[in-house]
Amino acid sequence: MAKGRYHHGDLRAALLDVAEELVRERGADGWSLREASARVGVSPSAAYHHFASRDALVRALSERILSRLGDRLADACERAADESANPSARERAADESAGPGASERGASEDADPGARERAADPHRRLIALGHGYLHWAVEDPAVARLVFGAGATGPDSRVSPHPHDVLTAELDRLADLGALPAASRPGAEFVVWAPIHGLAVLLIDGLIRVDDARAFDLQAERVIRATLNGLCHEPAPAEGWPAVHTTHTDRRRSHLGQEGEQVGPGAGDLLRQAE
């Protein structure tokens, strides 16, 4: 954005836009708030009315990016659900050629909204979430690295929908469908996130490569299915799985506690109990 281009409107949003441009051009650390102000076409003092420091601008940008990613992942899950609820012409023809039994199963699925999802592929939505996360990271690696860094958000950050919450909702859905054992549900979001995130980092750092888009999606699907298969067959320890937490889960836990809702122990609580 050239100097002098900004004339009126939302200066805060304009600063976030140019900060995102600068991140793509130079990474998370290769620019200053003064430079962002100049690119918008305002004085640094005007920028300081909205952001007390460059770190504050970067944190606000991270929050916006995470919210946008949360929307993208939720949309990917819903599109997968629509495909599952509205089978293609080829799938309908296969059902018809399968005979009366298939028709009876179809009627049963219509009576039970979750039956088709269980019969078709209960993991379809979660696979779509994984695809969305990986495509986002590979398409916009500099921005992804910004929010991958520790401290991208803080205790007072507001991110909605947060990608973690989208993943949590999808795992809850799987548990409700009976596609994920109840004993494996606690902390499963971290077990699933770890390989998806790890694959994203390996891809954007160029440590692994795939031949084409089809191979990319198949590799992502394999990682997710293998992880879910492991969760479905893991033996739970007698004392239960240890809690894992992030800045977001700590923030959510604190918010729920302030509202008077019952919350379970965090990782720190469990460590203190073990001492």
N, C-alpha and C positions, 0 to 999 in steps of 0.2 A: 504494500500500500504506500503510494508516494506521499511525501510530505505535503501538507496543505490539502489533502484529499478529505480529511475529516472536517465537517463544518457544524454539524448539529446532531442531536439524537443521543444514543446510548454510548457514552465514552467508555464505560466499563466493558461493554461487549466488544467495542472496537479494539481496545487494548488486548482482550483475550484473543481476538482473531489474529492480530499481528504477532502476538506471542506464539500462537500455534504455527504461523508461517515461519517464524524464526527458529522454532524447534525443528521443523522439517529441514530448514536450510543448514543449521549449525549444531543441532543437538540441544540437549537440555541446558548446557552451561556456557554456550558460546555467544552470549548476548547479555545486554543489561536493560534495566527498566528505562534508563535514559534513551537507549537506542529504540526501544519499543515506542516510547513517547514521540520521538522524532519521526518515526515511520508513520505514525498516526497523523502527525502534524500538530501536536500540542506540546506545551512545555512540561518538563518533569514535574513541576509543582501541581499541574492539573492532574497528572496521573496519580500523584500521591494522595489526592482526595479520595481515590478508590482503592489504592493498594499501598500499604505502608512501606513495602519493600518489594524487591524482585521476587523473593521467596514467597511472599503473599500472592503475587500474580501467578507464579508457577503452581502454587497449591490450588488456587481457584481454577486454573486451566485444567489441572489434573481432575478436579471434581467434575468439571463439565465433560471432559473426555470419558470419564467412568460412567457418568449418567447416560451419555450417548451410546457407549458400549452396552450398558444394561438394556437400553431400548432395542438395540440391534439383536441381542441374544434372545430377548423375549419375543421379538417379531419372528426370529428364526424358528423358535419352538412352536409358535402359533401357526406358521406356514406348514410346518411338518404335521401338526395336528389336522389342519385342513386337508392335506393330502391323504392322511389316514382316514378321515371321515368321509372323503369323496374320492373313492377309488377310481382309477383311470378306466377308460373303455376296455383296455386289454385285461385288467383285473376283473371287470364285470363279465367279460366274455368267458374268462376262465372259470368263474363261478357257475355260469350258465351251463358250460360244457361238462362241469363236474357232476351234474345230475341233481336229483331232488334233495339229497342230503345237504348240498351246499346252499340251496335255497332256504332250508330250515335253519341252517346256521346263520344265514343272513338275517332272517326274521328275529332270531334270538339276539343277534348283535344290535338290531334296531331297538329292541326292548331294553337292552342294557347298554347305555352310552359308552361304558368302558370296555365292553366285550370286544368290539372291533379293534380297539387299540391293543388289547391283550393278545388277540388272535393274530393281528397283522405283525406288529413289532412294537412291543412296549418301550423299547429303547430308542425309537425313532426321534423323539423330541430331544433327548439328551445328545444324540449324535449330531443333530442339527445345531444344538448349542455349541458343541465342540468345533464343528465346521465354522460356525460364525466367529468364534474366538480366534481360530487359527488364521482365517482369511483376513480378519481385521488386523492382526499383528503383522502378517506378511505384506499386506497392502500399504500399511502406514507404520513402518518399523521405528522411525524416530519418535513418533508420538507414543507408540507402544512402550518403548524403552523409558520414556518419561514417567509413565504411570506404573511401570514395573519396579521402579526404584523405591527403596525404603523411604518413608517419610513423605510420599506423594500426597497423602491426606493426613489430617490430624484429628484430635479428639472432637473438635467443633465442626468438622466437615459435614456437609449435607449432600448426600449422593442418592438420587432416586430416579429410576430403580438401580440399585447397586448390583453389579454382575454376580456377586456372591449370593444375594438374595434370590436372583433368578435361578441360579444353580440349586440352591437349597429347595426352592419350590418344586423344581423338576424331580429331585430325589424324593421329596415327600410324596409326589404323585406316583413315582415308581413303587414306593412302599405301600401306598394305599391300594395300588393295583395288584399287590402281591408279587411284583417282579423284583423286589429287593427285600431280603429278610429283615424283620424288625430289629434283630440283634445286630445287624450290620449298618443300620441307618445312622446311629450316633457318629458324628464326625466324618461321614462319608463324603461330604462336600470337599474336604481337604484331600482325601484319598483320590477323588476324581480330578480335582483341579491340578494336583501335582503333575501328573503325566501330560495333561493337555497343555499346561503352561510350559512344562519342560520341552515338549515338542515345538511349541511356538518359539522359544528361545533358541533352540538348536537350528531351526529353519531361518530365523532372521539373522543369526550370527554366521550362517553359511557353513555350519558344521555338518549338516546333512542336506542332501538335495533329493528331489523327486523329479521324475521325467516330465510329467504333465499334470494338468488339473485333476484328471481322473485318479492318477496315482496319489496325488495330494489328499484327496478326499478319502480314498480307500485306506491310506495309512492312518489318517485321523480316526476313521471308524474302527480300525483294528485296535488302536490304543484304547479307545473308549470301551469297546466290547470286552477286551481282555481285562480291563480294570473292573468292569461290572461283574464279569464272570468270577474274578477273584473275590470280590465282595460277597457274592452269593454263596461262596464255598469256604469262606474263612472261618476258622474256629475262634470264637470270642474268648478272651481271657476271663477267668473267674471274677476278677475285680472290675471288669468292664474296660472299655477303651479309654485311654487318657484324653483329656480335653486339649484341643488345639485352638489358638485364638490369633486374631489379627487386629489391626487398628480398628477395622470396621466392626468386627464382632465385639470387641471391648466397648466401642461406642454404642452399639446396639444394646449390649447388656446393661450399660450405665443408664441408657434412656428408659429401658423397661423397668429397671430398678427404681428410677425416679417416679415412674407412673404407678408404682406399687404392685407390679406384676411379679409373679414368682419366677425366678431365674435359677438355673442350675449352677453348679460350681464351675469357675473358670480354671484354666491351667494352673494359675498361681495358687488358687485355693487347694487344688489337689496336691501340688508340691508341698505346701505347708502341712497338709494332713499326713503326708508320708514322712515328714521329718520327726 
